[in-house]
Amino acid sequence: MVVIKLPDVGEGIAEGEVLKFLVKEGDFVEKYQPLVEVMTVKVTVEIPSPVKGRVTKLLAKEGQVLKVGDPFIEIETEELVETPVEEKGAATQAASPPPPVEKAAKVQATPAVKKLAKELGVDLSTVVGTGPGGRITEEDVRRAASAEETRIPIKGLRRIIADRLVQAKSRAALVTVFENVDAEELVKLRDELRSMQDEKGVKMTYLPLIMKAVVAAVRDVPAMNGWIDEERNEIVLSKSVNIGIAVDTPDGLLVPIVKNVESKDVWTLARNIEELAEKARNGKLSLDDVRGGTISISSYGSLGSLSGTPIINYPEIAIVGVGRVEKRPVVKNDKVVVGQVMEIAVTMDHRAVDGGTMARFVNSLKHHLENIKAAAGV
């Protein structure tokens, strides 16, 4: 008999939330067969069985947060086992007892009331019955359906996002610097490249061009490209520019990483962005897809937002927020004309960079965005 424990998946990940067990007690499993889906701070992973055998007990429940090394399943097997499993026997310390599994209370309601609840989208398990013996009545269901409040449990990806944002706000000294960018050349180049979309087989947006401008600004101010290693009390600067792109998914925000942006052309970047965004929305990101970032971009302008104060993808040093391009009156050659303007907001960890470095980076980024052809290499 062996107890399977949550393994260390790397990247300093210390815990994960059990999303879904893929087996049940009594099932026979093959070696390397997935046992459970676990969501970490960066990605959802399937934990495979290291042995062949029969599942005798589930030692955790869905929604429970496990730390690395915590037991989550017990398997009866005749195979020799290695870590991260624990053989059970007289000479082995007993595994921690599993947490109590709550049994769902039986809903007391007539078929007609259950049908009404389904039609109105009411979860009967959340309704307190006022009928005899706690039975749920039609009035209870209608009252629940018209309630002004909706309570949504903070779990899964939403819990992880909340934890990461709180961590960034509480541990980093965040400062945001704003700047307006003349986007005339950016819009012009994007439109020119769009005429080549069919030939290239990929859609061209502003993001690949902005990524190349970030690379150029990082060359000018290398102190912005890296992260803080708190365990060693070191600032780590990277020669490669690995840009995290914030992707809005039905379940929440994910930040996959486009690697080695400095060595790729804008069309390769466009393909990388499409592929990673698709994987993020379908829950198919691997651990490698979300690790190794050195700086991030939040392109909230693509959703129609004008400006914002992005929060760093902790422990990275900086994130670049990009608003929508809009027509505004601007002064050129002492005349007021209609111009294309985009606002950028760069949030940085003040522990790693000072005010002068921040200003130089923002000014450099503004310059490269306004002279985008040179930065993009097209």
TISE-672732 format. One record per residue (C-alpha): residue in three letters; x, y, z; chain; residue number from 1. Coordinates in Angstrom, 1 decimal, padded with zeros to 4 digits. Each point is the difference from the previous one (the first is absolute). Example, Ala and Ser with C-alpha at 12.3 -4.5 7.8 and 13.67 -1.06 7.14 Angstrom:
// TISE-672732
   r      u      v      w c   k
 ala  012.3 -004.5  007.8 A   1
 ser  001.4  003.4 -000.7 A   2
// end
This chain:
// TISE-672732
   r      u      v      w c   k
 met  000.0  000.0  000.0 A   1
 val  001.4  003.4 -000.9 A   2
 val -001.0  003.6  000.6 A   3
 ile  000.4  002.3 -003.0 A   4
 lys  001.1  003.6  001.0 A   5
 leu -000.2  003.2 -001.9 A   6
 pro  003.3  000.3 -001.8 A   7
 asp  002.2  003.0 -000.5 A   8
 val -000.8  001.3 -003.5 A   9
 gly  002.8  002.6  000.1 A  10
 glu  000.1  003.8 -000.3 A  11
 gly -000.2  000.4  003.7 A  12
 ile -003.7 -001.2  000.0 A  13
 ala -000.8 -001.0  003.6 A  14
 glu -003.6 -000.9 -000.2 A  15
 gly -002.9 -000.8 -002.3 A  16
 glu -003.8 -000.3  000.1 A  17
 val -001.7 -003.3 -000.8 A  18
 leu -002.3  000.8 -002.9 A  19
 lys -001.2 -003.5 -000.9 A  20
 phe  000.8 -003.6  000.8 A  21
 leu  000.3 -002.0 -003.2 A  22
 val -000.5 -003.3  001.8 A  23
 lys -002.2 -001.3  002.8 A  24
 glu  000.4 -002.4  002.8 A  25
 gly  000.1 -003.6 -001.3 A  26
 asp  001.3  000.9 -003.4 A  27
 phe  003.0 -001.9 -001.5 A  28
 val  002.7  002.4 -001.4 A  29
 glu  002.9 -000.5 -002.3 A  30
 lys  003.5  001.5  000.6 A  31
 tyr  000.1  003.6 -001.2 A  32
 gln -003.8  000.2 -000.2 A  33
 pro -001.2  003.5  001.1 A  34
 leu -001.5 -000.1  003.5 A  35
 val -001.0  003.6  000.7 A  36
 glu  000.0  003.5 -001.5 A  37
 val  001.7  002.6  002.2 A  38
 met  000.1  003.7 -000.5 A  39
 thr  003.1  001.8  001.1 A  40
 val  000.8  003.7 -000.1 A  41
 lys  001.1 -000.3 -003.6 A  42
 val -001.6 -002.9 -001.7 A  43
 thr -002.4 -002.9  000.2 A  44
 val  001.8 -003.4  000.0 A  45
 glu -001.0 -003.6  000.1 A  46
 ile  001.8 -002.1  002.6 A  47
 pro  000.7 -003.6 -001.4 A  48
 ser  000.2 -003.2  002.0 A  49
 pro  003.5 -001.2  000.6 A  50
 val -001.3 -003.6  000.5 A  51
 lys -002.5 -002.5 -001.3 A  52
 gly -002.6 -001.0  002.4 A  53
 arg -003.5  000.6  001.5 A  54
 val -001.1  003.2  001.6 A  55
 thr -001.0 -000.7  003.6 A  56
 lys -000.6  003.5  001.4 A  57
 leu -000.1  003.6 -001.1 A  58
 leu  001.8  002.0  002.7 A  59
 ala -001.2  003.4 -001.1 A  60
 lys -003.0  001.6 -001.4 A  61
 glu -000.7  002.2 -003.0 A  62
 gly  000.6  003.7  000.8 A  63
 gln  002.6 -000.8  002.7 A  64
 val  003.4  001.7 -000.1 A  65
 leu  002.9 -002.4  000.4 A  66
 lys  003.6  000.9  000.7 A  67
 val  002.9 -001.8 -001.7 A  68
 gly  000.4 -003.3  001.8 A  69
 asp -003.6 -000.3  001.2 A  70
 pro -001.7 -003.4 -000.7 A  71
 phe -002.9  000.0 -002.3 A  72
 ile -000.7 -003.6 -001.0 A  73
 glu  000.7 -003.6  001.2 A  74
 ile  000.7 -002.8 -002.4 A  75
 glu  000.3 -003.7  000.6 A  76
 thr  002.9 -001.4 -002.1 A  77
 glu  002.7 -002.6 -000.1 A  78
 glu  002.5  002.2 -001.8 A  79
 leu  003.1  001.5  001.6 A  80
 val -000.6  003.7  000.6 A  81
 glu  002.1  003.2  000.1 A  82
 thr -000.7  003.5  001.2 A  83
 pro -002.4  001.9 -000.1 A  84
 val -001.8 -003.1  001.4 A  85
 glu  000.2 -001.5  003.4 A  86
 glu -000.2 -003.7  000.7 A  87
 lys -002.4 -000.9  002.9 A  88
 gly  001.1 -002.5  002.5 A  89
 ala  001.0 -000.6  003.6 A  90
 ala  003.3  001.8 -000.3 A  91
 thr -001.4  003.0 -001.9 A  92
 gln -001.5  003.0  001.7 A  93
 ala -003.7  000.1 -000.6 A  94
 ala -001.2  002.5 -002.6 A  95
 ser -002.0  002.9  001.2 A  96
 pro -003.7 -000.9  000.2 A  97
 pro -002.0  001.2 -002.9 A  98
 pro -002.2  003.0  000.6 A  99
 pro -003.6 -000.8  000.6 A 100
 val -002.1 -000.2 -003.1 A 101
 glu -003.2  001.9  000.2 A 102
 lys -003.0 -001.9 -001.2 A 103
 ala -002.5  002.0 -001.9 A 104
 ala -003.2  000.4  001.8 A 105
 lys -003.1 -001.4 -001.8 A 106
 val -002.0  002.8 -001.5 A 107
 gln -003.6 -000.1  001.3 A 108
 ala -002.2  001.3 -002.8 A 109
 thr -002.8 -001.3 -002.3 A 110
 pro  000.7 -000.8 -003.7 A 111
 ala -002.0  003.1 -000.9 A 112
 val  002.2  002.2  002.2 A 113
 lys  003.2 -001.6 -001.4 A 114
 lys -001.2  000.7 -003.5 A 115
 leu -000.8  003.6  000.8 A 116
 ala  003.5  000.4  001.6 A 117
 lys  001.6 -001.3 -003.1 A 118
 glu -002.0  002.4 -002.2 A 119
 leu  001.0  003.0  002.2 A 120
 gly  003.6 -001.1  000.4 A 121
 val -000.2 -000.4  003.7 A 122
 asp  002.4 -002.4  001.8 A 123
 leu -002.3 -001.8  002.5 A 124
 ser  003.0 -000.9  002.3 A 125
 thr  000.3  003.7  000.8 A 126
 val -003.7  000.5  000.8 A 127
 val -001.3 -000.2  003.6 A 128
 gly -003.4 -001.7  000.0 A 129
 thr -002.9  001.6  001.9 A 130
 gly -002.5 -002.8 -000.5 A 131
 pro -000.7 -002.9  002.5 A 132
 gly  003.1 -001.8  001.0 A 133
 gly  002.2  002.5 -001.9 A 134
 arg -001.6 -000.8 -003.3 A 135
 ile  000.7  002.5 -002.8 A 136
 thr -003.1  001.6 -001.4 A 137
 glu -000.8  001.7 -003.2 A 138
 glu  000.1  003.4  001.8 A 139
 asp  003.5 -000.8  001.3 A 140
 val  001.2 -000.6 -003.5 A 141
 arg -001.5  003.2 -001.4 A 142
 arg  001.4  002.0  002.9 A 143
 ala  003.4 -001.4 -000.7 A 144
 ala -000.3  000.8 -003.7 A 145
 ser -000.9  003.6  000.7 A 146
 ala  002.7  000.6  002.6 A 147
 glu  002.1  003.1 -000.5 A 148
 glu  003.2 -001.8  001.0 A 149
 thr  001.9 -002.8 -001.7 A 150
 arg  002.8 -001.7  002.0 A 151
 ile  002.8 -001.5 -002.0 A 152
 pro  002.6 -002.2  001.8 A 153
 ile  003.6  001.2 -000.4 A 154
 lys  001.6 -003.1 -001.2 A 155
 gly  002.0 -001.5 -002.8 A 156
 leu  001.6  002.5 -002.4 A 157
 arg -001.8  002.9  001.7 A 158
 arg  001.6 -000.9  003.4 A 159
 ile  003.4 -000.3 -001.6 A 160
 ile -000.3  003.3 -001.8 A 161
 ala -001.1  001.7  003.3 A 162
 asp  002.9 -001.5  001.9 A 163
 arg  002.5  001.1 -002.7 A 164
 leu -001.3  003.6 -000.1 A 165
 val  000.0  000.3  003.8 A 166
 gln  003.6 -001.4  000.0 A 167
 ala  001.1  002.6 -002.6 A 168
 lys -001.7  002.9  001.9 A 169
 ser  001.2 -001.0  003.4 A 170
 arg  003.6 -001.0 -000.8 A 171
 ala  001.0  002.2 -002.9 A 172
 ala  000.4  003.8  000.2 A 173
 leu -002.2  000.8 -003.1 A 174
 val  000.3  003.3 -001.9 A 175
 thr -001.8  000.8 -003.2 A 176
 val  001.2  002.6 -002.5 A 177
 phe -002.3  001.2 -002.8 A 178
 glu  000.8  001.4 -003.4 A 179
 asn -001.8  001.0 -003.2 A 180
 val  001.3 -001.4 -003.3 A 181
 asp -000.4  001.3 -003.5 A 182
 ala -001.4 -003.1 -001.6 A 183
 glu -000.1  001.2 -003.6 A 184
 glu  002.9 -002.1 -001.2 A 185
 leu -001.2 -003.0  002.0 A 186
 val -003.4  000.1 -001.6 A 187
 lys  001.4  000.5 -003.4 A 188
 leu  002.4 -003.0  000.3 A 189
 arg -002.7 -002.3  001.4 A 190
 asp -002.3  000.9 -002.9 A 191
 glu  002.8 -000.6 -002.5 A 192
 leu  000.8 -003.5  001.5 A 193
 arg -003.7 -000.9  000.0 A 194
 ser  000.1  000.0 -003.8 A 195
 met  002.3 -003.0  000.3 A 196
 gln -002.1 -002.0  002.5 A 197
 asp -001.4 -002.4 -002.6 A 198
 glu  003.4 -000.8 -001.4 A 199
 lys  001.5 -000.5  003.5 A 200
 gly -002.9 -001.9  001.3 A 201
 val -000.2  001.9  003.3 A 202
 lys -001.8  003.1  001.2 A 203
 met  002.1  003.1  000.7 A 204
 thr -000.9  002.1  003.1 A 205
 tyr  001.8  002.7  001.9 A 206
 leu  001.4 -002.5  002.6 A 207
 pro  002.9 -001.4 -002.1 A 208
 leu  001.2  003.5 -000.8 A 209
 ile -000.3  001.1  003.6 A 210
 met  002.0 -003.0  001.0 A 211
 lys  002.9  001.0 -002.3 A 212
 ala -000.2  003.6  001.4 A 213
 val  000.4 -001.5  003.5 A 214
 val  003.0 -002.0 -001.1 A 215
 ala  001.6  003.2 -001.4 A 216
 ala -000.7  001.8  003.3 A 217
 val  001.4 -002.9  002.0 A 218
 arg  003.2  000.3 -002.0 A 219
 asp  000.2  003.6  001.0 A 220
 val -000.9 -000.6  003.7 A 221
 pro  001.0 -003.7  000.8 A 222
 ala -000.9  000.5  003.7 A 223
 met -003.7 -000.4 -000.9 A 224
 asn  000.3 -003.6 -001.4 A 225
 gly  000.1 -002.4  002.9 A 226
 trp -001.4 -000.9  003.4 A 227
 ile  000.8  000.0  003.7 A 228
 asp  001.2 -003.2  001.6 A 229
 glu -001.2  000.6  003.6 A 230
 glu  001.5 -003.2  001.4 A 231
 arg  003.5  001.1 -001.1 A 232
 asn -000.7  003.7  000.4 A 233
 glu  001.2  000.6 -003.6 A 234
 ile -001.3  001.9 -003.1 A 235
 val  000.3 -002.4 -003.0 A 236
 leu  000.4  001.6 -003.4 A 237
 ser -000.5 -002.0 -003.1 A 238
 lys  001.7  000.3 -003.4 A 239
 ser -003.0 -001.6 -001.7 A 240
 val -003.3  002.0 -000.2 A 241
 asn -002.8 -002.4  000.9 A 242
 ile -003.2  002.0  000.0 A 243
 gly -003.1 -001.1  001.9 A 244
 ile -003.3  000.8 -001.8 A 245
 ala -003.1  000.4  002.1 A 246
 val -002.8 -002.1 -001.5 A 247
 asp -003.6  000.4  001.0 A 248
 thr -001.7 -003.4  000.3 A 249
 pro -003.5 -001.1  001.0 A 250
 asp  001.5 -001.2  003.3 A 251
 gly  002.3  003.0  000.7 A 252
 leu  003.3  001.6 -000.9 A 253
 leu  003.0 -002.1 -001.1 A 254
 val  003.4  001.2 -001.0 A 255
 pro  001.8 -002.4 -002.5 A 256
 ile  003.5  001.0 -001.0 A 257
 val  001.4  000.7 -003.5 A 258
 lys  003.6 -001.0  000.2 A 259
 asn  003.0  001.7 -001.6 A 260
 val -001.9  002.8 -001.5 A 261
 glu  003.2  001.8 -000.9 A 262
 ser  000.8 -002.7 -002.6 A 263
 lys -003.4 -000.2 -001.7 A 264
 asp -001.6  002.0 -002.8 A 265
 val -003.5  001.5  000.4 A 266
 trp -001.7 -002.8 -001.9 A 267
 thr  001.5 -002.7  002.1 A 268
 leu -001.1  001.9  003.1 A 269
 ala -003.5  000.3 -001.4 A 270
 arg -000.2 -003.8 -000.4 A 271
 asn  001.4 -000.5  003.5 A 272
 ile -002.6  002.3  001.5 A 273
 glu -002.8 -001.7 -001.9 A 274
 glu  001.1 -003.5  001.1 A 275
 leu  000.6  000.9  003.7 A 276
 ala -003.3  001.9  000.2 A 277
 glu -001.9 -002.9 -001.5 A 278
 lys  001.7 -002.4  002.5 A 279
 ala -000.8  002.3  002.9 A 280
 arg -003.7  000.2 -000.9 A 281
 asn -000.3 -003.8 -000.5 A 282
 gly  001.9 -000.7  003.3 A 283
 lys  002.9 -001.7 -001.9 A 284
 leu  002.9  002.0  001.2 A 285
 ser  003.0 -002.0  001.2 A 286
 leu  002.3  001.0  002.9 A 287
 asp  002.7  001.0 -002.6 A 288
 asp -002.6  002.4 -001.6 A 289
 val -000.3  002.1  003.2 A 290
 arg  003.5  000.0  001.5 A 291
 gly  003.1  002.0 -000.7 A 292
 gly -001.6  003.4 -000.6 A 293
 thr  002.2  003.1  000.4 A 294
 ile -002.5  002.8 -000.7 A 295
 ser -003.7  000.1 -000.9 A 296
 ile -002.5  001.9 -002.1 A 297
 ser -003.7  000.6  000.8 A 298
 ser -001.7  001.1 -003.2 A 299
 tyr -003.3  001.1  001.5 A 300
 gly -000.4  002.4 -002.9 A 301
 ser -001.1 -003.0 -002.1 A 302
 leu -003.1 -000.2  002.3 A 303
 gly -000.8  003.7 -000.4 A 304
 ser  001.7  001.4  003.1 A 305
 leu  001.7  003.4 -000.2 A 306
 ser  002.3 -000.4  002.9 A 307
 gly  000.8 -002.0  003.2 A 308
 thr  002.4 -000.8  002.7 A 309
 pro  001.3 -003.5 -000.7 A 310
 ile  001.4 -002.1  002.8 A 311
 ile  003.3 -001.8 -000.7 A 312
 asn  000.1 -003.8 -000.6 A 313
 tyr  001.9 -000.5  003.3 A 314
 pro  002.9 -000.4  000.5 A 315
 glu  000.8  001.7 -003.3 A 316
 ile  001.3  003.6  000.2 A 317
 ala -002.4  001.7 -002.5 A 318
 ile -003.1 -000.2 -002.1 A 319
 val -001.1  002.2 -002.9 A 320
 gly -003.7  000.9 -000.2 A 321
 val -001.2  001.1 -003.5 A 322
 gly -003.3  001.9 -000.5 A 323
 arg -002.1  000.3 -003.2 A 324
 val  001.1  002.3 -002.8 A 325
 glu -002.4  003.0 -000.4 A 326
 lys -000.2  003.2 -001.9 A 327
 arg  000.7  003.1  002.0 A 328
 pro  000.9  003.6 -000.6 A 329
 val  003.8  000.4  000.1 A 330
 val  002.5  002.8 -000.6 A 331
 lys  002.3 -000.5 -003.0 A 332
 asn  002.2  002.8 -001.4 A 333
 asp -001.9  002.4  002.3 A 334
 lys -003.4 -001.0 -001.6 A 335
 val -002.8 -002.0  001.6 A 336
 val -000.7 -003.1 -002.2 A 337
 val -001.7 -003.3  000.4 A 338
 gly  002.5 -002.6  001.1 A 339
 gln  000.0 -003.7  000.9 A 340
 val  000.9 -000.3  003.7 A 341
 met  000.7 -003.1  002.2 A 342
 glu  000.5  000.2  003.8 A 343
 ile  002.6 -002.4  001.6 A 344
 ala  000.3 -000.7  003.7 A 345
 val  003.1 -001.8  001.2 A 346
 thr -000.1 -001.5  003.5 A 347
 met  003.3 -000.8  001.6 A 348
 asp  001.3 -001.4  003.3 A 349
 his  001.8  002.9  001.6 A 350
 arg  002.1 -002.4  002.0 A 351
 ala  001.9 -000.9 -003.2 A 352
 val  000.1  003.3 -001.9 A 353
 asp  000.0  003.6  001.0 A 354
 gly -001.8  003.0 -001.3 A 355
 gly  002.6  000.9 -002.6 A 356
 thr  000.1 -003.5 -001.5 A 357
 met -003.8  000.0 -000.2 A 358
 ala -000.1  003.3 -001.8 A 359
 arg  002.7 -001.1 -002.5 A 360
 phe -001.8 -003.2 -000.8 A 361
 val -003.4  001.7 -000.5 A 362
 asn  001.6  002.7 -002.2 A 363
 ser  001.9 -002.7 -002.0 A 364
 leu -003.2 -002.0 -000.5 A 365
 lys -001.8  003.1 -001.2 A 366
 his  002.7  000.7 -002.5 A 367
 his  000.1 -003.5 -001.4 A 368
 leu -003.8 -000.1 -000.3 A 369
 glu  000.0  003.3 -001.9 A 370
 asn  002.7 -001.3 -002.3 A 371
 ile -001.3 -003.5 -000.2 A 372
 lys  001.4 -001.0 -003.4 A 373
 ala  003.5  000.0  001.3 A 374
 ala -000.9 -001.8  003.2 A 375
 ala -002.0 -002.7 -001.8 A 376
 gly  002.6 -000.5 -002.7 A 377
 val -002.4  000.3 -002.9 A 378
// end
